Amino acid sequence: MKFNTSPTDTSTLAALRRALDDIIADRRFAARKSISALDIAEHLLAEAAAGERDIDRLKASAFSKLMDDQGGGASSASLQADMPPRSRGIDRP
C-alpha cells in the first residue's frame, strides 16, 4: 500500500532499515557481485520516495532489481518461491 508520507519519517526509516537488513542477509544478495548494499539502499529510498511503505513489496522490488542487474541467473519462478506470499501477489487471511 502506498502512502503520501515523507520518505524520511521514523516508521519509514525503520521499514527501510529492516528491508535492507533482510536483503543483505539473504543468500541471493551474497551470491551477487554486480550490485552493492549501497545500490540496494538507493533503490529502497527511491521506492519510498515514490510512496511504497509495505516491507514485503520493498523487498520484492529490491530482489527484482538484484536479478535484473545480474542479467540472468535464477528464474523469476525460483525467486518467487523464496518470497513471502504477499510479495508474490497472494494475500492470505
HUSULVEN-V714794 format. One record per run of one state. SS is the DSSP state (A for helix, B for strand, O for the rest). FROM is the first residue (numbers start at 0). TO is the last residue. Records with the same first field share a line. If there is no record, write none. Layout:
SS=FROM-TO, FROM-TO
This chain:
O=0-0, 2-8, 25-25, 30-35, 49-50, 52-53, 70-74, 82-83, 88-92
B=1-1, 51-51
A=9-24, 26-29, 36-48, 54-69, 75-81, 84-87
